[in-house]
Amino acid sequence: MAPPASRRSSFSRKAQYSVFTGYVVAGIGALIGAILLGISLFWPSSFSGLRGPAQDAVEPLGETSAEVRTESQGFFESIAGFYRAGSQNAELRNEMELARIRLAEAEAVRQENERLKGLLGFQNEDIEPVAVGRLTGSTASSARRFAYLGIGKNDGIDIGMPVRSPRGIVGRILEVSVDSSRVLLLTDSESVLPVRRATDELVAFAEGRGDGMLRIRLINLGINPLEPGDVFVTSGAGGYYRPGIAVAIVAEVTDDGALARIISDPAATDWVSVEPIFEPQAVLAGETPPEIELAP
């Protein structure tokens, strides 16, 4: 008959001695551990001599582990930074452009203040907008460039009032109805705006081309002093626009001036403010501007 599959430890004396020896060794180990634990609790300084060499022995492994952990964190941060770089760069470019516009306008205001220092009793008061509204639409296929506002006569809007966004001039009111208005954009082919370079007194006219760009025509012909990146602001001539508002940035220099990119792009503008005419007396004394005469 075959022997049983499992046999009790008592069947062999040698197996009994092995089990007994294991219990004894385990008991001695537990006793030693308890003694060492008690010594470490009541006399912590007793193992200081052993802790130093032990720490020195594992220090290289710790440094290697820390280095690997740091490099892995830097690797994953680099990957995350790569995906964030696009949006961050776009935001930074937008902030830099806005800062450049504000600096140009501040320089224009400073020069305007210098010209007006000698006038007694002059006070430069902030101009409150007549109304604030949303651009509800614009011409897309026509050669003319118009936009439409959801505010009109009931909101105090009148023909000729400047329309601007936080970035700069958009255009001015061309037609007004009870609750809506039509805006002649600066890029319209019949739009002509007196401007000057923000850094000096160089005056010119900004003419719309009908293609989203402006043509800067210098009044005094000769050596063209314009350079790409020059910022033009309103000069205040004509009485419609107050001086120092951002208009365009030079993109390409030509023989008689330059081609400029409008700063306040209507396609990227939602809400705009309508301001009162800067000098109504000057407007009434002058002739009707060509864009209002020719507009259908």
C-alpha positions as protocol buffer text, in pm:
chain_id: "A"
residue {
  index: 1
  type: MET
  ca { x: 0 y: 0 z: 0 }
}
residue {
  index: 2
  type: ALA
  ca { x: 126 y: 353 z: -89 }
}
residue {
  index: 3
  type: PRO
  ca { x: 233 y: 581 z: 200 }
}
residue {
  index: 4
  type: PRO
  ca { x: 4 y: 875 z: 289 }
}
residue {
  index: 5
  type: ALA
  ca { x: 52 y: 1199 z: 93 }
}
residue {
  index: 6
  type: SER
  ca { x: 118 y: 1406 z: 408 }
}
residue {
  index: 7
  type: ARG
  ca { x: 300 y: 1302 z: 713 }
}
residue {
  index: 8
  type: ARG
  ca { x: 291 y: 1459 z: 1059 }
}
residue {
  index: 9
  type: SER
  ca { x: 610 y: 1615 z: 1196 }
}
residue {
  index: 10
  type: SER
  ca { x: 602 y: 1373 z: 1486 }
}
residue {
  index: 11
  type: PHE
  ca { x: 656 y: 1087 z: 1245 }
}
residue {
  index: 12
  type: SER
  ca { x: 1022 y: 1187 z: 1214 }
}
residue {
  index: 13
  type: ARG
  ca { x: 1240 y: 1285 z: 1506 }
}
residue {
  index: 14
  type: LYS
  ca { x: 1461 y: 1488 z: 1276 }
}
residue {
  index: 15
  type: ALA
  ca { x: 1162 y: 1695 z: 1162 }
}
residue {
  index: 16
  type: GLN
  ca { x: 1062 y: 1750 z: 1525 }
}
residue {
  index: 17
  type: TYR
  ca { x: 1411 y: 1882 z: 1608 }
}
residue {
  index: 18
  type: SER
  ca { x: 1392 y: 2118 z: 1306 }
}
residue {
  index: 19
  type: VAL
  ca { x: 1060 y: 2265 z: 1415 }
}
residue {
  index: 20
  type: PHE
  ca { x: 1180 y: 2302 z: 1774 }
}
residue {
  index: 21
  type: THR
  ca { x: 1501 y: 2475 z: 1658 }
}
residue {
  index: 22
  type: GLY
  ca { x: 1296 y: 2718 z: 1445 }
}
residue {
  index: 23
  type: TYR
  ca { x: 1081 y: 2811 z: 1742 }
}
residue {
  index: 24
  type: VAL
  ca { x: 1388 y: 2865 z: 1960 }
}
residue {
  index: 25
  type: VAL
  ca { x: 1560 y: 3085 z: 1698 }
}
residue {
  index: 26
  type: ALA
  ca { x: 1241 y: 3287 z: 1645 }
}
residue {
  index: 27
  type: GLY
  ca { x: 1201 y: 3335 z: 2018 }
}
residue {
  index: 28
  type: ILE
  ca { x: 1563 y: 3446 z: 2061 }
}
residue {
  index: 29
  type: GLY
  ca { x: 1524 y: 3691 z: 1767 }
}
residue {
  index: 30
  type: ALA
  ca { x: 1207 y: 3834 z: 1916 }
}
residue {
  index: 31
  type: LEU
  ca { x: 1375 y: 3870 z: 2255 }
}
residue {
  index: 32
  type: ILE
  ca { x: 1677 y: 4048 z: 2100 }
}
residue {
  index: 33
  type: GLY
  ca { x: 1448 y: 4277 z: 1901 }
}
residue {
  index: 34
  type: ALA
  ca { x: 1250 y: 4366 z: 2213 }
}
residue {
  index: 35
  type: ILE
  ca { x: 1572 y: 4441 z: 2401 }
}
residue {
  index: 36
  type: LEU
  ca { x: 1703 y: 4662 z: 2117 }
}
residue {
  index: 37
  type: LEU
  ca { x: 1367 y: 4841 z: 2092 }
}
residue {
  index: 38
  type: GLY
  ca { x: 1370 y: 4912 z: 2464 }
}
residue {
  index: 39
  type: ILE
  ca { x: 1726 y: 5043 z: 2449 }
}
residue {
  index: 40
  type: SER
  ca { x: 1641 y: 5270 z: 2150 }
}
residue {
  index: 41
  type: LEU
  ca { x: 1341 y: 5411 z: 2336 }
}
residue {
  index: 42
  type: PHE
  ca { x: 1506 y: 5477 z: 2668 }
}
residue {
  index: 43
  type: TRP
  ca { x: 1866 y: 5542 z: 2554 }
}
residue {
  index: 44
  type: PRO
  ca { x: 1845 y: 5681 z: 2198 }
}
residue {
  index: 45
  type: SER
  ca { x: 2211 y: 5782 z: 2191 }
}
residue {
  index: 46
  type: SER
  ca { x: 2326 y: 5421 z: 2235 }
}
residue {
  index: 47
  type: PHE
  ca { x: 2301 y: 5344 z: 1860 }
}
residue {
  index: 48
  type: SER
  ca { x: 2443 y: 5674 z: 1732 }
}
residue {
  index: 49
  type: GLY
  ca { x: 2773 y: 5501 z: 1651 }
}
residue {
  index: 50
  type: LEU
  ca { x: 2594 y: 5243 z: 1437 }
}
residue {
  index: 51
  type: ARG
  ca { x: 2351 y: 5481 z: 1270 }
}
residue {
  index: 52
  type: GLY
  ca { x: 2633 y: 5687 z: 1118 }
}
residue {
  index: 53
  type: PRO
  ca { x: 2801 y: 5402 z: 926 }
}
residue {
  index: 54
  type: ALA
  ca { x: 2463 y: 5262 z: 825 }
}
residue {
  index: 55
  type: GLN
  ca { x: 2355 y: 5599 z: 693 }
}
residue {
  index: 56
  type: ASP
  ca { x: 2683 y: 5637 z: 506 }
}
residue {
  index: 57
  type: ALA
  ca { x: 2633 y: 5295 z: 352 }
}
residue {
  index: 58
  type: VAL
  ca { x: 2287 y: 5375 z: 211 }
}
residue {
  index: 59
  type: GLU
  ca { x: 2367 y: 5736 z: 116 }
}
residue {
  index: 60
  type: PRO
  ca { x: 2475 y: 5655 z: -245 }
}
residue {
  index: 61
  type: LEU
  ca { x: 2148 y: 5471 z: -302 }
}
residue {
  index: 62
  type: GLY
  ca { x: 1955 y: 5766 z: -162 }
}
residue {
  index: 63
  type: GLU
  ca { x: 2134 y: 6013 z: -387 }
}
residue {
  index: 64
  type: THR
  ca { x: 2074 y: 5795 z: -691 }
}
residue {
  index: 65
  type: SER
  ca { x: 1706 y: 5764 z: -606 }
}
residue {
  index: 66
  type: ALA
  ca { x: 1671 y: 6139 z: -551 }
}
residue {
  index: 67
  type: GLU
  ca { x: 1846 y: 6216 z: -880 }
}
residue {
  index: 68
  type: VAL
  ca { x: 1622 y: 5977 z: -1071 }
}
residue {
  index: 69
  type: ARG
  ca { x: 1314 y: 6127 z: -905 }
}
residue {
  index: 70
  type: THR
  ca { x: 1424 y: 6483 z: -986 }
}
residue {
  index: 71
  type: GLU
  ca { x: 1504 y: 6401 z: -1348 }
}
residue {
  index: 72
  type: SER
  ca { x: 1172 y: 6223 z: -1394 }
}
residue {
  index: 73
  type: GLN
  ca { x: 985 y: 6522 z: -1250 }
}
residue {
  index: 74
  type: GLY
  ca { x: 1177 y: 6757 z: -1478 }
}
residue {
  index: 75
  type: PHE
  ca { x: 1100 y: 6534 z: -1776 }
}
residue {
  index: 76
  type: PHE
  ca { x: 726 y: 6533 z: -1711 }
}
residue {
  index: 77
  type: GLU
  ca { x: 730 y: 6907 z: -1636 }
}
residue {
  index: 78
  type: SER
  ca { x: 905 y: 6965 z: -1969 }
}
residue {
  index: 79
  type: ILE
  ca { x: 636 y: 6770 z: -2150 }
}
residue {
  index: 80
  type: ALA
  ca { x: 360 y: 6964 z: -1972 }
}
residue {
  index: 81
  type: GLY
  ca { x: 541 y: 7292 z: -2039 }
}
residue {
  index: 82
  type: PHE
  ca { x: 565 y: 7208 z: -2409 }
}
residue {
  index: 83
  type: TYR
  ca { x: 188 y: 7170 z: -2432 }
}
residue {
  index: 84
  type: ARG
  ca { x: 133 y: 7491 z: -2232 }
}
residue {
  index: 85
  type: ALA
  ca { x: 387 y: 7692 z: -2432 }
}
residue {
  index: 86
  type: GLY
  ca { x: 156 y: 7763 z: -2726 }
}
residue {
  index: 87
  type: SER
  ca { x: -124 y: 7925 z: -2527 }
}
residue {
  index: 88
  type: GLN
  ca { x: 123 y: 8105 z: -2300 }
}
residue {
  index: 89
  type: ASN
  ca { x: 311 y: 8251 z: -2597 }
}
residue {
  index: 90
  type: ALA
  ca { x: -15 y: 8372 z: -2752 }
}
residue {
  index: 91
  type: GLU
  ca { x: -115 y: 8539 z: -2424 }
}
residue {
  index: 92
  type: LEU
  ca { x: 227 y: 8700 z: -2389 }
}
residue {
  index: 93
  type: ARG
  ca { x: 217 y: 8833 z: -2745 }
}
residue {
  index: 94
  type: ASN
  ca { x: -126 y: 8981 z: -2684 }
}
residue {
  index: 95
  type: GLU
  ca { x: -10 y: 9139 z: -2356 }
}
residue {
  index: 96
  type: MET
  ca { x: 300 y: 9282 z: -2521 }
}
residue {
  index: 97
  type: GLU
  ca { x: 95 y: 9431 z: -2804 }
}
residue {
  index: 98
  type: LEU
  ca { x: -149 y: 9588 z: -2559 }
}
residue {
  index: 99
  type: ALA
  ca { x: 140 y: 9725 z: -2352 }
}
residue {
  index: 100
  type: ARG
  ca { x: 297 y: 9874 z: -2664 }
}
residue {
  index: 101
  type: ILE
  ca { x: -31 y: 10040 z: -2758 }
}
residue {
  index: 102
  type: ARG
  ca { x: -73 y: 10182 z: -2409 }
}
residue {
  index: 103
  type: LEU
  ca { x: 283 y: 10316 z: -2413 }
}
residue {
  index: 104
  type: ALA
  ca { x: 223 y: 10483 z: -2748 }
}
residue {
  index: 105
  type: GLU
  ca { x: -99 y: 10640 z: -2625 }
}
residue {
  index: 106
  type: ALA
  ca { x: 72 y: 10756 z: -2305 }
}
residue {
  index: 107
  type: GLU
  ca { x: 350 y: 10917 z: -2509 }
}
residue {
  index: 108
  type: ALA
  ca { x: 90 y: 11089 z: -2726 }
}
residue {
  index: 109
  type: VAL
  ca { x: -91 y: 11219 z: -2418 }
}
residue {
  index: 110
  type: ARG
  ca { x: 237 y: 11346 z: -2272 }
}
residue {
  index: 111
  type: GLN
  ca { x: 315 y: 11539 z: -2588 }
}
residue {
  index: 112
  type: GLU
  ca { x: -37 y: 11677 z: -2595 }
}
residue {
  index: 113
  type: ASN
  ca { x: 1 y: 11796 z: -2236 }
}
residue {
  index: 114
  type: GLU
  ca { x: 327 y: 11968 z: -2323 }
}
residue {
  index: 115
  type: ARG
  ca { x: 157 y: 12159 z: -2604 }
}
residue {
  index: 116
  type: LEU
  ca { x: -121 y: 12271 z: -2373 }
}
residue {
  index: 117
  type: LYS
  ca { x: 90 y: 12372 z: -2073 }
}
residue {
  index: 118
  type: GLY
  ca { x: 85 y: 12739 z: -2164 }
}
residue {
  index: 119
  type: LEU
  ca { x: -293 y: 12765 z: -2186 }
}
residue {
  index: 120
  type: LEU
  ca { x: -443 y: 12919 z: -1872 }
}
residue {
  index: 121
  type: GLY
  ca { x: -749 y: 12757 z: -1727 }
}
residue {
  index: 122
  type: PHE
  ca { x: -720 y: 12446 z: -1943 }
}
residue {
  index: 123
  type: GLN
  ca { x: -842 y: 12126 z: -1776 }
}
residue {
  index: 124
  type: ASN
  ca { x: -805 y: 11784 z: -1935 }
}
residue {
  index: 125
  type: GLU
  ca { x: -1120 y: 11610 z: -1819 }
}
residue {
  index: 126
  type: ASP
  ca { x: -1199 y: 11246 z: -1884 }
}
residue {
  index: 127
  type: ILE
  ca { x: -1454 y: 11200 z: -2159 }
}
residue {
  index: 128
  type: GLU
  ca { x: -1753 y: 10991 z: -2060 }
}
residue {
  index: 129
  type: PRO
  ca { x: -1890 y: 10768 z: -2339 }
}
residue {
  index: 130
  type: VAL
  ca { x: -2237 y: 10845 z: -2468 }
}
residue {
  index: 131
  type: ALA
  ca { x: -2328 y: 10476 z: -2473 }
}
residue {
  index: 132
  type: VAL
  ca { x: -2177 y: 10129 z: -2485 }
}
residue {
  index: 133
  type: GLY
  ca { x: -2305 y: 9870 z: -2729 }
}
residue {
  index: 134
  type: ARG
  ca { x: -2228 y: 9549 z: -2910 }
}
residue {
  index: 135
  type: LEU
  ca { x: -2121 y: 9524 z: -3273 }
}
residue {
  index: 136
  type: THR
  ca { x: -2403 y: 9311 z: -3414 }
}
residue {
  index: 137
  type: GLY
  ca { x: -2266 y: 9262 z: -3766 }
}
residue {
  index: 138
  type: SER
  ca { x: -2048 y: 9388 z: -4047 }
}
residue {
  index: 139
  type: THR
  ca { x: -2021 y: 9376 z: -4425 }
}
residue {
  index: 140
  type: ALA
  ca { x: -1837 y: 9069 z: -4550 }
}
residue {
  index: 141
  type: SER
  ca { x: -1857 y: 9060 z: -4929 }
}
residue {
  index: 142
  type: SER
  ca { x: -1900 y: 9427 z: -5015 }
}
residue {
  index: 143
  type: ALA
  ca { x: -1610 y: 9653 z: -5111 }
}
residue {
  index: 144
  type: ARG
  ca { x: -1735 y: 9897 z: -4848 }
}
residue {
  index: 145
  type: ARG
  ca { x: -1659 y: 9838 z: -4482 }
}
residue {
  index: 146
  type: PHE
  ca { x: -1948 y: 9902 z: -4241 }
}
residue {
  index: 147
  type: ALA
  ca { x: -2046 y: 9767 z: -3901 }
}
residue {
  index: 148
  type: TYR
  ca { x: -2376 y: 9776 z: -3715 }
}
residue {
  index: 149
  type: LEU
  ca { x: -2445 y: 9872 z: -3355 }
}
residue {
  index: 150
  type: GLY
  ca { x: -2738 y: 9771 z: -3137 }
}
residue {
  index: 151
  type: ILE
  ca { x: -2781 y: 10126 z: -3000 }
}
residue {
  index: 152
  type: GLY
  ca { x: -2930 y: 10433 z: -3165 }
}
residue {
  index: 153
  type: LYS
  ca { x: -3109 y: 10764 z: -3110 }
}
residue {
  index: 154
  type: ASN
  ca { x: -3279 y: 10640 z: -2795 }
}
residue {
  index: 155
  type: ASP
  ca { x: -2933 y: 10598 z: -2643 }
}
residue {
  index: 156
  type: GLY
  ca { x: -2813 y: 10946 z: -2742 }
}
residue {
  index: 157
  type: ILE
  ca { x: -2619 y: 10840 z: -3052 }
}
residue {
  index: 158
  type: ASP
  ca { x: -2573 y: 11098 z: -3328 }
}
residue {
  index: 159
  type: ILE
  ca { x: -2402 y: 11106 z: -3668 }
}
residue {
  index: 160
  type: GLY
  ca { x: -2026 y: 11165 z: -3661 }
}
residue {
  index: 161
  type: MET
  ca { x: -1962 y: 11034 z: -3308 }
}
residue {
  index: 162
  type: PRO
  ca { x: -1639 y: 10831 z: -3275 }
}
residue {
  index: 163
  type: VAL
  ca { x: -1663 y: 10459 z: -3206 }
}
residue {
  index: 164
  type: ARG
  ca { x: -1375 y: 10293 z: -3022 }
}
residue {
  index: 165
  type: SER
  ca { x: -1283 y: 9972 z: -2846 }
}
residue {
  index: 166
  type: PRO
  ca { x: -1038 y: 9929 z: -2556 }
}
residue {
  index: 167
  type: ARG
  ca { x: -760 y: 9892 z: -2815 }
}
residue {
  index: 168
  type: GLY
  ca { x: -829 y: 10201 z: -3025 }
}
residue {
  index: 169
  type: ILE
  ca { x: -1047 y: 10366 z: -3291 }
}
residue {
  index: 170
  type: VAL
  ca { x: -1294 y: 10146 z: -3482 }
}
residue {
  index: 171
  type: GLY
  ca { x: -1470 y: 10414 z: -3689 }
}
residue {
  index: 172
  type: ARG
  ca { x: -1752 y: 10660 z: -3647 }
}
residue {
  index: 173
  type: ILE
  ca { x: -2128 y: 10676 z: -3669 }
}
residue {
  index: 174
  type: LEU
  ca { x: -2254 y: 10713 z: -4026 }
}
residue {
  index: 175
  type: GLU
  ca { x: -2629 y: 10660 z: -3993 }
}
residue {
  index: 176
  type: VAL
  ca { x: -2859 y: 10646 z: -3691 }
}
residue {
  index: 177
  type: SER
  ca { x: -3205 y: 10497 z: -3643 }
}
residue {
  index: 178
  type: VAL
  ca { x: -3412 y: 10460 z: -3329 }
}
residue {
  index: 179
  type: ASP
  ca { x: -3243 y: 10153 z: -3183 }
}
residue {
  index: 180
  type: SER
  ca { x: -2949 y: 10084 z: -3414 }
}
residue {
  index: 181
  type: SER
  ca { x: -2664 y: 10261 z: -3594 }
}
residue {
  index: 182
  type: ARG
  ca { x: -2435 y: 10206 z: -3890 }
}
residue {
  index: 183
  type: VAL
  ca { x: -2062 y: 10258 z: -3837 }
}
residue {
  index: 184
  type: LEU
  ca { x: -1815 y: 10360 z: -4106 }
}
residue {
  index: 185
  type: LEU
  ca { x: -1504 y: 10155 z: -4031 }
}
residue {
  index: 186
  type: LEU
  ca { x: -1155 y: 10300 z: -4066 }
}
residue {
  index: 187
  type: THR
  ca { x: -1075 y: 10040 z: -4331 }
}
residue {
  index: 188
  type: ASP
  ca { x: -1351 y: 10160 z: -4564 }
}
residue {
  index: 189
  type: SER
  ca { x: -1223 y: 10300 z: -4893 }
}
residue {
  index: 190
  type: GLU
  ca { x: -1396 y: 10635 z: -4824 }
}
residue {
  index: 191
  type: SER
  ca { x: -1258 y: 10678 z: -4473 }
}
residue {
  index: 192
  type: VAL
  ca { x: -991 y: 10946 z: -4416 }
}
residue {
  index: 193
  type: LEU
  ca { x: -855 y: 11012 z: -4067 }
}
residue {
  index: 194
  type: PRO
  ca { x: -594 y: 11276 z: -3963 }
}
residue {
  index: 195
  type: VAL
  ca { x: -323 y: 11103 z: -3759 }
}
residue {
  index: 196
  type: ARG
  ca { x: 27 y: 11162 z: -3626 }
}
residue {
  index: 197
  type: ARG
  ca { x: 311 y: 10937 z: -3522 }
}
residue {
  index: 198
  type: ALA
  ca { x: 298 y: 10870 z: -3148 }
}
residue {
  index: 199
  type: THR
  ca { x: 666 y: 10945 z: -3090 }
}
residue {
  index: 200
  type: ASP
  ca { x: 680 y: 11287 z: -3257 }
}
residue {
  index: 201
  type: GLU
  ca { x: 480 y: 11549 z: -3447 }
}
residue {
  index: 202
  type: LEU
  ca { x: 488 y: 11375 z: -3785 }
}
residue {
  index: 203
  type: VAL
  ca { x: 135 y: 11422 z: -3928 }
}
residue {
  index: 204
  type: ALA
  ca { x: -34 y: 11219 z: -4198 }
}
residue {
  index: 205
  type: PHE
  ca { x: -368 y: 11087 z: -4319 }
}
residue {
  index: 206
  type: ALA
  ca { x: -486 y: 10729 z: -4261 }
}
residue {
  index: 207
  type: GLU
  ca { x: -693 y: 10622 z: -4560 }
}
residue {
  index: 208
  type: GLY
  ca { x: -893 y: 10299 z: -4576 }
}
residue {
  index: 209
  type: ARG
  ca { x: -813 y: 10053 z: -4855 }
}
residue {
  index: 210
  type: GLY
  ca { x: -1121 y: 9832 z: -4829 }
}
residue {
  index: 211
  type: ASP
  ca { x: -906 y: 9524 z: -4762 }
}
residue {
  index: 212
  type: GLY
  ca { x: -854 y: 9551 z: -4386 }
}
residue {
  index: 213
  type: MET
  ca { x: -542 y: 9770 z: -4414 }
}
residue {
  index: 214
  type: LEU
  ca { x: -480 y: 10146 z: -4396 }
}
residue {
  index: 215
  type: ARG
  ca { x: -266 y: 10360 z: -4623 }
}
residue {
  index: 216
  type: ILE
  ca { x: -61 y: 10619 z: -4435 }
}
residue {
  index: 217
  type: ARG
  ca { x: -5 y: 10923 z: -4659 }
}
residue {
  index: 218
  type: LEU
  ca { x: 246 y: 11182 z: -4540 }
}
residue {
  index: 219
  type: ILE
  ca { x: 156 y: 11549 z: -4572 }
}
residue {
  index: 220
  type: ASN
  ca { x: 516 y: 11665 z: -4614 }
}
residue {
  index: 221
  type: LEU
  ca { x: 675 y: 11464 z: -4894 }
}
residue {
  index: 222
  type: GLY
  ca { x: 1048 y: 11403 z: -4908 }
}
residue {
  index: 223
  type: ILE
  ca { x: 1261 y: 11145 z: -4734 }
}
residue {
  index: 224
  type: ASN
  ca { x: 1024 y: 10892 z: -4584 }
}
residue {
  index: 225
  type: PRO
  ca { x: 1103 y: 10872 z: -4210 }
}
residue {
  index: 226
  type: LEU
  ca { x: 859 y: 10590 z: -4136 }
}
residue {
  index: 227
  type: GLU
  ca { x: 970 y: 10249 z: -4016 }
}
residue {
  index: 228
  type: PRO
  ca { x: 785 y: 9921 z: -3959 }
}
residue {
  index: 229
  type: GLY
  ca { x: 641 y: 9917 z: -3610 }
}
residue {
  index: 230
  type: ASP
  ca { x: 566 y: 10291 z: -3590 }
}
residue {
  index: 231
  type: VAL
  ca { x: 239 y: 10357 z: -3407 }
}
residue {
  index: 232
  type: PHE
  ca { x: -1 y: 10623 z: -3530 }
}
residue {
  index: 233
  type: VAL
  ca { x: -263 y: 10792 z: -3311 }
}
residue {
  index: 234
  type: THR
  ca { x: -538 y: 11044 z: -3374 }
}
residue {
  index: 235
  type: SER
  ca { x: -411 y: 11400 z: -3412 }
}
residue {
  index: 236
  type: GLY
  ca { x: -733 y: 11577 z: -3310 }
}
residue {
  index: 237
  type: ALA
  ca { x: -750 y: 11768 z: -3641 }
}
residue {
  index: 238
  type: GLY
  ca { x: -1100 y: 11803 z: -3782 }
}
residue {
  index: 239
  type: GLY
  ca { x: -1265 y: 11799 z: -3440 }
}
residue {
  index: 240
  type: TYR
  ca { x: -1423 y: 11453 z: -3453 }
}
residue {
  index: 241
  type: TYR
  ca { x: -1169 y: 11242 z: -3262 }
}
residue {
  index: 242
  type: ARG
  ca { x: -989 y: 11349 z: -2948 }
}
residue {
  index: 243
  type: PRO
  ca { x: -610 y: 11329 z: -2988 }
}
residue {
  index: 244
  type: GLY
  ca { x: -392 y: 11043 z: -2870 }
}
residue {
  index: 245
  type: ILE
  ca { x: -612 y: 10739 z: -2945 }
}
residue {
  index: 246
  type: ALA
  ca { x: -436 y: 10443 z: -3109 }
}
residue {
  index: 247
  type: VAL
  ca { x: -513 y: 10392 z: -3478 }
}
residue {
  index: 248
  type: ALA
  ca { x: -262 y: 10174 z: -3664 }
}
residue {
  index: 249
  type: ILE
  ca { x: 84 y: 10016 z: -3670 }
}
residue {
  index: 250
  type: VAL
  ca { x: 306 y: 10046 z: -3976 }
}
residue {
  index: 251
  type: ALA
  ca { x: 356 y: 9711 z: -4149 }
}
residue {
  index: 252
  type: GLU
  ca { x: 525 y: 9811 z: -4475 }
}
residue {
  index: 253
  type: VAL
  ca { x: 695 y: 10133 z: -4585 }
}
residue {
  index: 254
  type: THR
  ca { x: 606 y: 10280 z: -4929 }
}
residue {
  index: 255
  type: ASP
  ca { x: 741 y: 10572 z: -5133 }
}
residue {
  index: 256
  type: ASP
  ca { x: 489 y: 10825 z: -5004 }
}
residue {
  index: 257
  type: GLY
  ca { x: 408 y: 10674 z: -4666 }
}
residue {
  index: 258
  type: ALA
  ca { x: 329 y: 10324 z: -4550 }
}
residue {
  index: 259
  type: LEU
  ca { x: 76 y: 10045 z: -4526 }
}
residue {
  index: 260
  type: ALA
  ca { x: -49 y: 9998 z: -4172 }
}
residue {
  index: 261
  type: ARG
  ca { x: -243 y: 9737 z: -3982 }
}
residue {
  index: 262
  type: ILE
  ca { x: -539 y: 9868 z: -3786 }
}
residue {
  index: 263
  type: ILE
  ca { x: -494 y: 9821 z: -3414 }
}
residue {
  index: 264
  type: SER
  ca { x: -861 y: 9779 z: -3320 }
}
residue {
  index: 265
  type: ASP
  ca { x: -969 y: 9507 z: -3561 }
}
residue {
  index: 266
  type: PRO
  ca { x: -1353 y: 9503 z: -3583 }
}
residue {
  index: 267
  type: ALA
  ca { x: -1348 y: 9128 z: -3648 }
}
residue {
  index: 268
  type: ALA
  ca { x: -1195 y: 9077 z: -3304 }
}
residue {
  index: 269
  type: THR
  ca { x: -1409 y: 9341 z: -3131 }
}
residue {
  index: 270
  type: ASP
  ca { x: -1729 y: 9269 z: -2943 }
}
residue {
  index: 271
  type: TRP
  ca { x: -1828 y: 9566 z: -2727 }
}
residue {
  index: 272
  type: VAL
  ca { x: -1750 y: 9926 z: -2822 }
}
residue {
  index: 273
  type: SER
  ca { x: -1813 y: 10268 z: -2674 }
}
residue {
  index: 274
  type: VAL
  ca { x: -1950 y: 10570 z: -2859 }
}
residue {
  index: 275
  type: GLU
  ca { x: -1790 y: 10898 z: -2753 }
}
residue {
  index: 276
  type: PRO
  ca { x: -1911 y: 11254 z: -2808 }
}
residue {
  index: 277
  type: ILE
  ca { x: -1758 y: 11457 z: -3089 }
}
residue {
  index: 278
  type: PHE
  ca { x: -1436 y: 11609 z: -2957 }
}
residue {
  index: 279
  type: GLU
  ca { x: -1488 y: 11967 z: -3083 }
}
residue {
  index: 280
  type: PRO
  ca { x: -1844 y: 12016 z: -3214 }
}
residue {
  index: 281
  type: GLN
  ca { x: -1775 y: 12381 z: -3299 }
}
residue {
  index: 282
  type: ALA
  ca { x: -1486 y: 12286 z: -3525 }
}
residue {
  index: 283
  type: VAL
  ca { x: -1701 y: 12022 z: -3694 }
}
residue {
  index: 284
  type: LEU
  ca { x: -1988 y: 12265 z: -3755 }
}
residue {
  index: 285
  type: ALA
  ca { x: -1749 y: 12526 z: -3889 }
}
residue {
  index: 286
  type: GLY
  ca { x: -1582 y: 12282 z: -4128 }
}
residue {
  index: 287
  type: GLU
  ca { x: -1711 y: 12096 z: -4427 }
}
residue {
  index: 288
  type: THR
  ca { x: -1888 y: 11761 z: -4418 }
}
residue {
  index: 289
  type: PRO
  ca { x: -1624 y: 11487 z: -4437 }
}
residue {
  index: 290
  type: PRO
  ca { x: -1608 y: 11295 z: -4766 }
}
residue {
  index: 291
  type: GLU
  ca { x: -1699 y: 10960 z: -4614 }
}
residue {
  index: 292
  type: ILE
  ca { x: -2036 y: 11093 z: -4495 }
}
residue {
  index: 293
  type: GLU
  ca { x: -2107 y: 11260 z: -4830 }
}
residue {
  index: 294
  type: LEU
  ca { x: -2020 y: 10954 z: -5040 }
}
residue {
  index: 295
  type: ALA
  ca { x: -2165 y: 10678 z: -4825 }
}
residue {
  index: 296
  type: PRO
  ca { x: -2489 y: 10537 z: -4969 }
}
